[in-house]
Amino acid sequence: MNNIDEIVAQLKFDDKGLLTAVAQDHKTGEILMLAHMNEESFRKTIESGEAVYWSRSRKKIWHKGEESGNVQKIKELLVDCDGDAVVMKIEQVGDAACHTGNRSCFFRRLENGTLVDVGVKIFDPDKVYKKS
């Protein structure tokens, strides 16, 4: 058994085979994304040193930044007490974590019963992503 196998053996994937994964800026502490990982994407993350997720909507492995170039370099990876969630302290290359072009996926704030866009737009997603 190698180190990755030993780590995976300590994780608790849910009934769909997923872990919750939080991407946090390693310098500022800003939460940039929440996504999911299956065992394969977790292993690829450890092996590559970059965030690799499981896309629930596309039902496939997704190396963050594969189209946009906005990869997430892992600086530190933390596993929670139950083994069912991870926090990755990352360097966000390209400065945008969200597919909408915003710095963070958490760009809407509840103010007086209304969601207000408070995001910092880094790029135009229509110019970056291929149309399917």
N, CA, C and O atoms as a MOPAC input file, in Angstrom:
PM7 MOZYME 1SCF
protein

 N      0.86100 1    -1.18500 1     0.00000 1
 C      0.00000 1     0.00000 1     0.00000 1
 C      0.90400 1     1.24400 1     0.00000 1
 O      1.81800 1     1.35600 1     0.81700 1
 N      0.63400 1     2.18400 1    -0.93700 1
 C      1.41900 1     3.42400 1    -0.94400 1
 C      0.72800 1     4.48500 1    -0.09000 1
 O     -0.36000 1     4.25700 1     0.43800 1
 N      1.36500 1     5.63700 1     0.03700 1
 C      0.81500 1     6.70000 1     0.88400 1
 C     -0.57000 1     7.14400 1     0.44200 1
 O     -1.43900 1     7.37300 1     1.28400 1
 N     -0.79500 1     7.27100 1    -0.87100 1
 C     -2.11900 1     7.70400 1    -1.34800 1
 C     -3.17400 1     6.68600 1    -0.95200 1
 O     -4.26700 1     7.06400 1    -0.53000 1
 N     -2.86400 1     5.38800 1    -1.08100 1
 C     -3.81100 1     4.34300 1    -0.67400 1
 C     -4.13800 1     4.45600 1     0.81200 1
 O     -5.29200 1     4.29400 1     1.20900 1
 N     -3.13300 1     4.73000 1     1.62800 1
 C     -3.34400 1     4.86500 1     3.06900 1
 C     -4.23200 1     6.06800 1     3.38500 1
 O     -5.08400 1     6.00400 1     4.27100 1
 N     -4.02700 1     7.15500 1     2.66000 1
 C     -4.85200 1     8.35100 1     2.85700 1
 C     -6.28800 1     8.07700 1     2.42700 1
 O     -7.22700 1     8.36900 1     3.16900 1
 N     -6.46200 1     7.51300 1     1.22500 1
 C     -7.80600 1     7.21400 1     0.70500 1
 C     -8.55200 1     6.27700 1     1.64700 1
 O     -9.76300 1     6.41400 1     1.82000 1
 N     -7.85700 1     5.33900 1     2.24900 1
 C     -8.49000 1     4.39400 1     3.17900 1
 C     -9.07800 1     5.09800 1     4.39900 1
 O     -9.96300 1     4.55700 1     5.06000 1
 N     -8.59500 1     6.29200 1     4.69700 1
 C     -9.09400 1     7.05300 1     5.84400 1
 C    -10.24000 1     7.99000 1     5.49600 1
 O    -10.83300 1     8.60500 1     6.38200 1
 N    -10.55300 1     8.10200 1     4.20800 1
 C    -11.61400 1     9.00000 1     3.76300 1
 C    -12.95600 1     8.29900 1     3.76000 1
 O    -13.03000 1     7.07600 1     3.64000 1
 N    -14.02700 1     9.08800 1     3.89300 1
 C    -15.38500 1     8.54400 1     3.88500 1
 C    -16.16400 1     9.21900 1     2.75900 1
 O    -16.74300 1    10.28900 1     2.94000 1
 N    -16.16500 1     8.57500 1     1.60000 1
 C    -16.92300 1     9.07700 1     0.46000 1
 C    -18.39200 1     8.78400 1     0.70900 1
 O    -18.72900 1     7.76300 1     1.30800 1
 N    -19.27300 1     9.67500 1     0.25200 1
 C    -20.70300 1     9.49000 1     0.48200 1
 C    -21.26400 1     8.38300 1    -0.41200 1
 O    -20.51200 1     7.71100 1    -1.11800 1
 N    -22.58500 1     8.19400 1    -0.38100 1
 C    -23.21300 1     7.10100 1    -1.13800 1
 C    -23.08800 1     7.27900 1    -2.65400 1
 O    -23.34100 1     6.34200 1    -3.41100 1
 N    -22.70400 1     8.46300 1    -3.09300 1
 C    -22.44900 1     8.70700 1    -4.51700 1
 C    -20.95300 1     8.64700 1    -4.81900 1
 O    -20.52900 1     8.88200 1    -5.95000 1
 N    -20.15300 1     8.32500 1    -3.78600 1
 C    -18.71300 1     8.21800 1    -3.94900 1
 C    -17.98500 1     9.54500 1    -3.94100 1
 O    -16.91500 1     9.67200 1    -4.53600 1
 N    -18.56700 1    10.55300 1    -3.25900 1
 C    -18.00400 1    11.90200 1    -3.29600 1
 C    -17.60900 1    12.43200 1    -1.91700 1
 O    -18.16200 1    12.04000 1    -0.89000 1
 N    -16.63100 1    13.33500 1    -1.93900 1
 C    -16.23300 1    14.15100 1    -0.79100 1
 C    -16.55400 1    15.60100 1    -1.12100 1
 O    -16.53400 1    15.98600 1    -2.29000 1
 N    -16.84500 1    16.39800 1    -0.12400 1
 C    -16.95800 1    17.83800 1    -0.31200 1
 C    -15.54900 1    18.41700 1    -0.29700 1
 O    -14.72500 1    18.04700 1     0.53900 1
 N    -15.27700 1    19.33600 1    -1.23600 1
 C    -13.95300 1    19.94400 1    -1.33600 1
 C    -14.09200 1    21.46400 1    -1.38500 1
 O    -14.80400 1    22.00600 1    -2.23100 1
 N    -13.41200 1    22.13400 1    -0.47800 1
 C    -13.41100 1    23.58900 1    -0.40900 1
 C    -12.04700 1    24.08400 1    -0.87900 1
 O    -11.01200 1    23.59200 1    -0.43200 1
 N    -12.05500 1    25.05900 1    -1.78100 1
 C    -10.80600 1    25.69600 1    -2.22400 1
 C    -10.71400 1    27.06000 1    -1.55200 1
 O    -11.61400 1    27.89200 1    -1.67300 1
 N     -9.61600 1    27.27200 1    -0.84600 1
 C     -9.40500 1    28.49500 1    -0.07500 1
 C     -8.07000 1    29.11600 1    -0.48800 1
 O     -7.06500 1    28.41400 1    -0.59500 1
 N     -8.06100 1    30.41900 1    -0.71700 1
 C     -6.82100 1    31.10600 1    -1.06300 1
 C     -5.82300 1    30.93900 1     0.08300 1
 O     -6.13100 1    31.27700 1     1.22600 1
 N     -4.65000 1    30.42800 1    -0.21100 1
 C     -3.68000 1    30.12000 1     0.84400 1
 C     -3.10800 1    31.36700 1     1.49700 1
 O     -2.59900 1    31.28100 1     2.61500 1
 N     -3.17000 1    32.51900 1     0.84700 1
 C     -2.63300 1    33.74700 1     1.43500 1
 C     -3.68800 1    34.53200 1     2.20500 1
 O     -3.43700 1    34.98000 1     3.32300 1
 N     -4.88200 1    34.70100 1     1.60200 1
 C     -5.89300 1    35.57600 1     2.19000 1
 C     -6.92100 1    34.84800 1     3.04600 1
 O     -7.58200 1    35.46400 1     3.88100 1
 N     -7.06100 1    33.52800 1     2.84100 1
 C     -8.09300 1    32.77400 1     3.54700 1
 C     -9.45700 1    32.85200 1     2.87500 1
 O    -10.41100 1    32.23400 1     3.34700 1
 N     -9.56500 1    33.60100 1     1.77900 1
 C    -10.83700 1    33.74200 1     1.06200 1
 C    -11.30300 1    32.38100 1     0.52900 1
 O    -10.52000 1    31.64400 1    -0.07000 1
 N    -12.57300 1    32.05600 1     0.75100 1
 C    -13.15300 1    30.84500 1     0.19400 1
 C    -13.47800 1    31.13100 1    -1.26900 1
 O    -14.23400 1    32.05100 1    -1.57800 1
 N    -12.90100 1    30.33800 1    -2.16000 1
 C    -13.07000 1    30.57200 1    -3.58900 1
 C    -14.08200 1    29.63300 1    -4.23500 1
 O    -14.80000 1    30.03400 1    -5.15100 1
 N    -14.14500 1    28.41200 1    -3.77500 1
 C    -15.01200 1    27.41100 1    -4.41100 1
 C    -15.41900 1    26.33200 1    -3.43000 1
 O    -14.74600 1    26.08200 1    -2.43000 1
 N    -16.54100 1    25.69900 1    -3.74300 1
 C    -16.93900 1    24.45000 1    -3.11500 1
 C    -17.27700 1    23.51500 1    -4.26100 1
 O    -18.06600 1    23.85800 1    -5.14000 1
 N    -16.68200 1    22.34100 1    -4.24900 1
 C    -16.92400 1    21.36300 1    -5.31100 1
 C    -16.88600 1    19.97500 1    -4.69000 1
 O    -16.94600 1    19.83100 1    -3.46900 1
 N    -16.78600 1    18.96400 1    -5.53000 1
 C    -16.75700 1    17.58300 1    -5.04200 1
 C    -15.62200 1    16.82100 1    -5.69700 1
 O    -15.16900 1    17.15300 1    -6.79200 1
 N    -15.17600 1    15.78900 1    -4.99400 1
 C    -14.13900 1    14.90600 1    -5.50700 1
 C    -14.60600 1    13.46900 1    -5.32700 1
 O    -15.21300 1    13.11500 1    -4.31700 1
 N    -14.31000 1    12.65100 1    -6.32900 1
 C    -14.45200 1    11.22100 1    -6.12500 1
 C    -13.04600 1    10.67900 1    -5.84500 1
 O    -12.08700 1    11.44800 1    -5.78500 1
 N    -12.92500 1     9.37900 1    -5.67600 1
 C    -11.61400 1     8.83300 1    -5.33300 1
 C    -10.58200 1     9.12300 1    -6.42400 1
 O     -9.44300 1     9.47700 1    -6.12000 1
 N    -10.97000 1     8.97700 1    -7.67900 1
 C    -10.03400 1     9.21400 1    -8.78100 1
 C     -9.55600 1    10.67000 1    -8.80800 1
 O     -8.36200 1    10.92800 1    -8.95900 1
 N    -10.48200 1    11.61300 1    -8.66300 1
 C    -10.07400 1    13.02400 1    -8.70200 1
 C     -9.22400 1    13.37900 1    -7.48900 1
 O     -8.30800 1    14.19400 1    -7.59900 1
 N     -9.51300 1    12.78000 1    -6.32800 1
 C     -8.68200 1    13.01300 1    -5.14700 1
 C     -7.26200 1    12.52000 1    -5.39700 1
 O     -6.29100 1    13.21500 1    -5.09600 1
 N     -7.14900 1    11.31900 1    -5.94600 1
 C     -5.82400 1    10.76800 1    -6.25400 1
 C     -5.08200 1    11.65600 1    -7.25600 1
 O     -3.89200 1    11.92200 1    -7.08700 1
 N     -5.78100 1    12.11200 1    -8.29500 1
 C     -5.15200 1    12.96400 1    -9.31100 1
 C     -4.70700 1    14.29700 1    -8.70600 1
 O     -3.68600 1    14.85600 1    -9.10500 1
 N     -5.47500 1    14.79700 1    -7.75000 1
 C     -5.09500 1    16.02400 1    -7.04800 1
 C     -3.77800 1    15.82400 1    -6.31400 1
 O     -2.86900 1    16.64600 1    -6.42500 1
 N     -3.67500 1    14.73300 1    -5.56500 1
 C     -2.45500 1    14.44500 1    -4.80000 1
 C     -1.27500 1    14.25100 1    -5.75100 1
 O     -0.19100 1    14.78700 1    -5.52000 1
 N     -1.48800 1    13.48300 1    -6.81600 1
 C     -0.40500 1    13.17800 1    -7.75600 1
 C      0.07200 1    14.40600 1    -8.53300 1
 O      1.27000 1    14.56200 1    -8.77200 1
 N     -0.85500 1    15.27400 1    -8.92700 1
 C     -0.50300 1    16.41200 1    -9.78400 1
 C     -0.13000 1    17.67600 1    -9.01100 1
 O      0.58600 1    18.53700 1    -9.52300 1
 N     -0.62400 1    17.78000 1    -7.77100 1
 C     -0.40800 1    19.00400 1    -7.00500 1
 C     -1.33500 1    20.13800 1    -7.42800 1
 O     -1.15800 1    21.28300 1    -7.01300 1
 N     -2.33100 1    19.80700 1    -8.26400 1
 C     -3.34000 1    20.77600 1    -8.70800 1
 C     -4.72100 1    20.18700 1    -8.46000 1
 O     -4.90000 1    18.96900 1    -8.47400 1
 N     -5.69800 1    21.06700 1    -8.23100 1
 C     -7.04700 1    20.61700 1    -7.91000 1
 C     -7.70500 1    19.93200 1    -9.10200 1
 O     -7.74000 1    20.46000 1   -10.21300 1
 N     -8.22100 1    18.74500 1    -8.83300 1
 C     -8.97400 1    17.96200 1    -9.81200 1
 C    -10.27000 1    17.55400 1    -9.11500 1
 O    -10.24500 1    17.01000 1    -8.01100 1
 N    -11.38400 1    17.81800 1    -9.75800 1
 C    -12.69300 1    17.58500 1    -9.15000 1
 C    -13.50200 1    16.58000 1    -9.95500 1
 O    -13.11200 1    16.16500 1   -11.04600 1
 N    -14.64600 1    16.20100 1    -9.38300 1
 C    -15.65700 1    15.43000 1   -10.09100 1
 C    -16.80300 1    16.39900 1   -10.39000 1
 O    -17.39400 1    16.97000 1    -9.47300 1
 N    -17.11100 1    16.57900 1   -11.66000 1
 C    -18.22100 1    17.45000 1   -12.04400 1
 C    -19.51600 1    16.64800 1   -11.96700 1
 O    -19.72000 1    15.70600 1   -12.73300 1
 N    -20.37900 1    17.02600 1   -11.04700 1
 C    -21.66000 1    16.32400 1   -10.91200 1
 C    -22.55700 1    16.59500 1   -12.10700 1
 O    -23.29800 1    15.70900 1   -12.53300 1
 N    -22.50400 1    17.80200 1   -12.65400 1
 C    -23.37700 1    18.12700 1   -13.79300 1
 C    -22.90700 1    17.45500 1   -15.08300 1
 O    -23.72500 1    16.99600 1   -15.88000 1
 N    -21.59200 1    17.39700 1   -15.28700 1
 C    -21.06100 1    16.77900 1   -16.50900 1
 C    -20.72800 1    15.30500 1   -16.32500 1
 O    -20.45400 1    14.59100 1   -17.29000 1
 N    -20.75500 1    14.85800 1   -15.06900 1
 C    -20.45800 1    13.46500 1   -14.71900 1
 C    -19.10600 1    13.00800 1   -15.27300 1
 O    -18.99300 1    11.97500 1   -15.93400 1
 N    -18.07600 1    13.82700 1   -14.97400 1
 C    -16.73000 1    13.47100 1   -15.40200 1
 C    -15.68600 1    14.18100 1   -14.54500 1
 O    -15.97300 1    15.15600 1   -13.85100 1
 N    -14.46600 1    13.65300 1   -14.62100 1
 C    -13.32800 1    14.27900 1   -13.94600 1
 C    -13.07700 1    15.63400 1   -14.57700 1
 O    -13.20100 1    15.79800 1   -15.79100 1
 N    -12.72500 1    16.60200 1   -13.74800 1
 C    -12.54500 1    17.96900 1   -14.20400 1
 C    -11.29600 1    18.54800 1   -13.54500 1
 O    -11.29500 1    18.83900 1   -12.34900 1
 N    -10.25000 1    18.70800 1   -14.32300 1
 C     -9.02300 1    19.34800 1   -13.83400 1
 C     -9.27900 1    20.84500 1   -13.89600 1
 O     -9.39700 1    21.42300 1   -14.97700 1
 N     -9.36300 1    21.46100 1   -12.73400 1
 C     -9.67000 1    22.89500 1   -12.65900 1
 C     -8.68900 1    23.68000 1   -13.51700 1
 O     -7.47400 1    23.57500 1   -13.34900 1
 N     -9.23100 1    24.46500 1   -14.43700 1
 C     -8.40800 1    25.28800 1   -15.31200 1
 C     -8.07600 1    24.64600 1   -16.64500 1
 O     -7.33300 1    25.21800 1   -17.44300 1
 N     -8.62600 1    23.44400 1   -16.89700 1
 C     -8.28900 1    22.75300 1   -18.15300 1
 C     -8.69000 1    23.55100 1   -19.38300 1
 O     -8.04400 1    23.43100 1   -20.42300 1
 N     -9.72700 1    24.35300 1   -19.29500 1
 C    -10.11700 1    25.21200 1   -20.41300 1
 C     -9.69200 1    26.66100 1   -20.20200 1
 O     -9.22600 1    27.31700 1   -21.13400 1
 N     -9.85100 1    27.15300 1   -18.99300 1
 C     -9.61300 1    28.58100 1   -18.71600 1
 C     -8.15600 1    28.91600 1   -18.43100 1
 O     -7.73300 1    30.06200 1   -18.58200 1
 N     -7.39300 1    27.90900 1   -18.01900 1
 C     -6.02100 1    28.17500 1   -17.59000 1
 C     -5.93100 1    28.60700 1   -16.13700 1
 O     -4.83300 1    28.82400 1   -15.62600 1
 N     -7.07000 1    28.73500 1   -15.46300 1
 C     -7.12400 1    29.17800 1   -14.06700 1
 C     -7.00200 1    27.98300 1   -13.11900 1
 O     -7.95100 1    27.63400 1   -12.41700 1
 N     -5.82900 1    27.36800 1   -13.11000 1
 C     -5.59500 1    26.18300 1   -12.28500 1
 C     -5.44800 1    26.56600 1   -10.82100 1
 O     -5.20200 1    27.72100 1   -10.47400 1
 N     -5.60600 1    25.55500 1    -9.98000 1
 C     -5.45400 1    25.74800 1    -8.54200 1
 C     -4.30300 1    24.87400 1    -8.05900 1
 O     -4.40800 1    23.64700 1    -8.04700 1
 N     -3.21500 1    25.50600 1    -7.66600 1
 C     -2.04800 1    24.79200 1    -7.16600 1
 C     -2.20100 1    24.57200 1    -5.66800 1
 O     -2.39700 1    25.51500 1    -4.90100 1
 N     -2.10800 1    23.31500 1    -5.26800 1
 C     -2.31000 1    22.96100 1    -3.86900 1
 C     -1.09300 1    23.36000 1    -3.04700 1
 O      0.03500 1    22.97400 1    -3.35300 1
 N     -1.33600 1    24.13400 1    -2.00500 1
 C     -0.28900 1    24.51800 1    -1.05700 1
 C     -0.39200 1    23.68900 1     0.22200 1
 O      0.61200 1    23.38300 1     0.86400 1
 N     -1.62500 1    23.33400 1     0.57500 1
 C     -1.88100 1    22.53000 1     1.77500 1
 C     -3.23400 1    21.87200 1     1.60700 1
 O     -4.15000 1    22.47400 1     1.04800 1
 N     -3.37300 1    20.64100 1     2.08400 1
 C     -4.64700 1    19.93900 1     2.01900 1
 C     -4.98700 1    19.45300 1     3.42100 1
 O     -4.18600 1    18.77700 1     4.06600 1
 N     -6.17400 1    19.80200 1     3.88200 1
 C     -6.65400 1    19.42200 1     5.21000 1
 C     -7.86300 1    18.51000 1     5.06500 1
 O     -8.70600 1    18.72000 1     4.19300 1
 N     -7.94400 1    17.49900 1     5.92000 1
 C     -9.08300 1    16.58700 1     5.94400 1
 C     -9.81500 1    16.80000 1     7.25500 1
 O     -9.19000 1    16.89400 1     8.31100 1
 N    -11.15000 1    16.87900 1     7.19200 1
 C    -11.91400 1    17.13700 1     8.41700 1
 C    -11.96100 1    15.89400 1     9.31300 1
 O    -11.52600 1    14.81000 1     8.92400 1
 N    -12.49500 1    16.08000 1    10.50700 1
 C    -12.50100 1    15.03400 1    11.53100 1
 C    -13.25500 1    13.78100 1    11.11900 1
 O    -12.90800 1    12.68500 1    11.55900 1
 N    -14.27500 1    13.91800 1    10.28800 1
 C    -15.05000 1    12.76700 1     9.84200 1
 C    -14.46400 1    12.11500 1     8.59500 1
 O    -14.87100 1    11.01500 1     8.22100 1
 N    -13.52300 1    12.77800 1     7.95700 1
 C    -12.91500 1    12.22500 1     6.74500 1
 C    -13.78600 1    12.35100 1     5.51300 1
 O    -13.53500 1    11.69300 1     4.50300 1
 N    -14.82600 1    13.20500 1     5.58600 1
 C    -15.74400 1    13.30700 1     4.44300 1
 C    -15.69000 1    14.65900 1     3.73700 1
 O    -16.50800 1    14.94200 1     2.86200 1
 N    -14.72100 1    15.49300 1     4.12300 1
 C    -14.56500 1    16.79800 1     3.48000 1
 C    -13.09700 1    17.21100 1     3.54500 1
 O    -12.36800 1    16.85900 1     4.47200 1
 N    -12.69200 1    17.96900 1     2.53000 1
 C    -11.33000 1    18.48700 1     2.50000 1
 C    -11.36000 1    19.99700 1     2.26500 1
 O    -12.26500 1    20.52800 1     1.62100 1
 N    -10.35700 1    20.66100 1     2.79900 1
 C    -10.09000 1    22.06100 1     2.49000 1
 C     -8.72200 1    22.08000 1     1.83000 1
 O     -7.73800 1    21.58300 1     2.37800 1
 N     -8.68400 1    22.65900 1     0.65300 1
 C     -7.42100 1    22.80300 1    -0.05200 1
 C     -7.03600 1    24.26600 1    -0.03000 1
 O     -7.75300 1    25.11700 1    -0.55500 1
 N     -5.91200 1    24.55000 1     0.57500 1
 C     -5.37800 1    25.90000 1     0.54000 1
 C     -4.58400 1    25.98100 1    -0.75200 1
 O     -3.61500 1    25.24800 1    -0.95200 1
 N     -5.01200 1    26.88600 1    -1.62800 1
 C     -4.51100 1    26.87700 1    -2.99700 1
 C     -3.95100 1    28.23000 1    -3.42000 1
 O     -4.25000 1    29.27500 1    -2.84100 1
 N     -3.12400 1    28.15600 1    -4.45700 1
 C     -2.73600 1    29.35400 1    -5.20300 1
 C     -3.60600 1    29.36400 1    -6.43800 1
 O     -3.51000 1    28.46500 1    -7.27300 1
 N     -4.45100 1    30.36300 1    -6.56400 1
 C     -5.36000 1    30.45700 1    -7.71500 1
 C     -4.62700 1    31.14000 1    -8.86200 1
 O     -4.46300 1    32.36000 1    -8.86500 1
 N     -4.19200 1    30.35400 1    -9.82700 1
 C     -3.51800 1    30.89600 1   -11.00300 1
 C     -4.56900 1    31.54600 1   -11.89800 1
 O     -5.63000 1    30.96400 1   -12.12600 1
 N     -4.29000 1    32.73200 1   -12.40100 1
 C     -5.25400 1    33.43200 1   -13.24600 1
 C     -6.23100 1    34.28400 1   -12.46100 1
 O     -6.98000 1    35.06600 1   -13.04600 1
 N     -6.23500 1    34.14300 1   -11.13300 1
 C     -7.00100 1    34.98000 1   -10.22200 1
 C     -8.51000 1    34.77600 1   -10.25400 1
 O     -9.22100 1    35.46700 1    -9.52500 1
 N     -9.03500 1    33.84800 1   -11.07600 1
 C    -10.47900 1    33.60800 1   -11.09800 1
 C    -10.75400 1    32.13700 1   -10.82800 1
 O    -10.26800 1    31.26300 1   -11.54500 1
 N    -11.53400 1    31.87000 1    -9.79200 1
 C    -11.88700 1    30.49500 1    -9.45500 1
 C    -13.22300 1    30.08200 1   -10.06100 1
 O    -13.45300 1    28.89500 1   -10.29300 1
 N    -14.09900 1    31.03800 1   -10.31900 1
 C    -15.46600 1    30.71900 1   -10.72600 1
 C    -15.62200 1    30.68900 1   -12.24900 1
 O    -15.04200 1    31.50200 1   -12.96800 1
 N    -16.42000 1    29.73300 1   -12.71300 1
 C    -16.68000 1    29.62400 1   -14.15700 1
 C    -17.46700 1    30.81800 1   -14.70600 1
 O    -17.57800 1    30.99400 1   -15.91900 1
 N    -18.01200 1    31.63900 1   -13.79300 1
 C    -18.72100 1    32.84400 1   -14.23500 1
 C    -17.76100 1    33.98500 1   -14.53300 1
 O    -18.17000 1    35.04400 1   -15.01000 1
 N    -16.47000 1    33.75900 1   -14.24700 1
 C    -15.46400 1    34.79300 1   -14.44900 1
 C    -15.16500 1    35.59600 1   -13.19600 1
 O    -14.31800 1    36.48900 1   -13.22200 1
 N    -15.84800 1    35.29200 1   -12.10200 1
 C    -15.62200 1    35.99600 1   -10.84300 1
 C    -14.43600 1    35.39700 1   -10.08000 1
 O    -14.08000 1    34.23300 1   -10.26500 1
 N    -13.85100 1    36.20400 1    -9.24000 1
 C    -12.73700 1    35.76000 1    -8.39500 1
 C    -13.15100 1    34.55200 1    -7.56700 1
 O    -12.41600 1    33.56700 1    -7.50400 1
 N    -14.32000 1    34.61400 1    -6.93000 1
 C    -14.83200 1    33.55800 1    -6.06900 1
 C    -16.20800 1    33.13000 1    -6.55800 1
 O    -16.94400 1    33.91900 1    -7.15100 1
 N    -16.54300 1    31.88000 1    -6.30200 1
 C    -17.89600 1    31.40900 1    -6.61800 1
 C    -18.92400 1    32.02000 1    -5.65400 1
 O    -20.12400 1    32.00100 1    -5.93000 1
 N    -18.46000 1    32.54900 1    -4.54900 1
 C    -19.33900 1    33.14000 1    -3.54600 1
 C    -19.37300 1    34.64800 1    -3.75300 1
 O    -18.82900 1    35.41200 1    -2.95600 1
 N    -20.02500 1    35.06300 1    -4.84400 1
 C    -20.03200 1    36.48000 1    -5.23000 1
 C    -21.38400 1    37.15500 1    -5.01300 1
 O    -21.58000 1    38.29900 1    -5.42300 1
 N    -22.31500 1    36.45100 1    -4.37000 1
 C    -23.61200 1    37.06100 1    -4.04900 1
 C    -23.77500 1    37.09000 1    -2.53800 1
 O    -23.54400 1    36.09000 1    -1.85900 1
 N    -24.17400 1    38.24500 1    -2.02000 1
 C    -24.33700 1    38.43000 1    -0.58000 1
 C    -25.79600 1    38.75400 1    -0.29100 1
 O    -26.42800 1    39.51300 1    -1.02600 1
 N    -26.32000 1    38.18100 1     0.76900 1
 C    -27.68200 1    38.46700 1     1.20300 1
 C    -27.69200 1    39.80100 1     1.93200 1
 O    -27.04100 1    39.96100 1     2.96400 1
 N    -28.43900 1    40.76100 1     1.38300 1
 C    -28.58800 1    42.08100 1     1.99500 1
 C    -30.05700 1    42.45600 1     1.99600 1
 O    -30.67400 1    42.59100 1     0.94000 1
 N    -30.60800 1    42.62300 1     3.17500 1
 C    -32.01600 1    43.02600 1     3.32000 1
 C    -32.95300 1    42.13800 1     2.51700 1
 O    -33.85700 1    42.62900 1     1.84200 1
 N    -32.73500 1    40.82400 1     2.59000 1
 C    -33.61600 1    39.87600 1     1.93000 1
 C    -33.40100 1    39.72500 1     0.42800 1
 O    -34.20100 1    39.07700 1    -0.24600 1
 N    -32.34000 1    40.30900 1    -0.10100 1
 C    -32.05800 1    40.25400 1    -1.53500 1
 C    -30.61200 1    39.81600 1    -1.75000 1
 O    -29.71500 1    40.20900 1    -1.00400 1
 N    -30.40100 1    38.99700 1    -2.77900 1
 C    -29.03900 1    38.63700 1    -3.14600 1
 C    -28.45200 1    39.73300 1    -4.02300 1
 O    -29.01700 1    40.09600 1    -5.05400 1
 N    -27.32000 1    40.24700 1    -3.59600 1
 C    -26.65000 1    41.34500 1    -4.29000 1
 C    -25.32000 1    40.83200 1    -4.83400 1
 O    -24.54600 1    40.20700 1    -4.10900 1
 N    -25.06000 1    41.09900 1    -6.10600 1
 C    -23.80200 1    40.71000 1    -6.73200 1
 C    -22.69400 1    41.61700 1    -6.22300 1
 O    -22.71400 1    42.82400 1    -6.45900 1
 N    -21.72300 1    41.03100 1    -5.52100 1
 C    -20.59900 1    41.79400 1    -4.99600 1
 C    -19.28100 1    41.25000 1    -5.56100 1
 O    -18.20500 1    41.49500 1    -5.01600 1
 N    -19.39700 1    40.50800 1    -6.66300 1
 C    -18.24300 1    39.82600 1    -7.23200 1
 C    -17.25500 1    40.73100 1    -7.91900 1
 O    -17.55300 1    41.86700 1    -8.29000 1
 N    -16.06600 1    40.18500 1    -8.07600 1
 C    -15.00300 1    40.84400 1    -8.83100 1
 C    -14.82300 1    40.02100 1   -10.10100 1
 O    -14.27100 1    38.92100 1   -10.06800 1
 N    -15.29700 1    40.56900 1   -11.22600 1
 C    -15.23100 1    39.87100 1   -12.50900 1
 C    -13.80300 1    39.95300 1   -13.04000 1
 O    -13.24000 1    41.03900 1   -13.17900 1
 N    -13.22800 1    38.78900 1   -13.33600 1
 C    -11.85300 1    38.70000 1   -13.82400 1
 C    -11.83200 1    38.48000 1   -15.33400 1
 O    -10.96800 1    39.01100 1   -16.03200 1
 N    -12.79500 1    37.68900 1   -15.83900 1
 C    -12.84300 1    37.42600 1   -17.27400 1
 C    -14.27400 1    37.21400 1   -17.73600 1
 O    -15.17100 1    36.98300 1   -16.92600 1
 N    -14.48100 1    37.29500 1   -19.05000 1
 C    -15.77500 1    37.04900 1   -19.67500 1
 C    -15.84900 1    35.57700 1   -20.04900 1
 O    -15.13200 1    35.14200 1   -20.95000 1
 N    -16.70300 1    34.79100 1   -19.37900 1
 C    -16.75200 1    33.36200 1   -19.65100 1
 C    -17.14000 1    33.02100 1   -21.10100 1
 O    -16.73200 1    31.97900 1   -21.61500 1
 N    -17.90900 1    33.87400 1   -21.75300 1
 C    -18.28800 1    33.61300 1   -23.14800 1
 C    -17.07400 1    33.63000 1   -24.07100 1
 O    -17.09600 1    33.01700 1   -25.13800 1
 N    -16.02400 1    34.32400 1   -23.66600 1
 C    -14.81900 1    34.39800 1   -24.48400 1
 C    -13.79900 1    33.31400 1   -24.11700 1
 O    -12.83900 1    33.08600 1   -24.85300 1
 N    -14.01100 1    32.65000 1   -22.98000 1
 C    -13.03000 1    31.68600 1   -22.48600 1
 C    -13.43800 1    30.24300 1   -22.73700 1
 O    -12.61500 1    29.42100 1   -23.13900 1
 N    -14.72400 1    29.93300 1   -22.49800 1
 C    -15.15700 1    28.53100 1   -22.57300 1
 C    -15.72400 1    28.18700 1   -23.93200 1
 O    -16.40300 1    28.98500 1   -24.57700 1
 N    -15.41500 1    26.95700 1   -24.34600 1
 C    -15.94900 1    26.43500 1   -25.60800 1
 C    -17.44900 1    26.18900 1   -25.44400 1
 O    -17.91100 1    25.80300 1   -24.37100 1
 N    -18.18200 1    26.41000 1   -26.49500 1
 C    -19.61900 1    26.11200 1   -26.47900 1
 C    -19.81700 1    24.65200 1   -26.85400 1
 O    -19.20500 1    24.15000 1   -27.79600 1
 N    -20.68000 1    23.98000 1   -26.10400 1
 C    -20.96000 1    22.55900 1   -26.38900 1
 C    -22.09200 1    22.41000 1   -27.35100 1
 O    -22.46100 1    21.28900 1   -27.70100 1

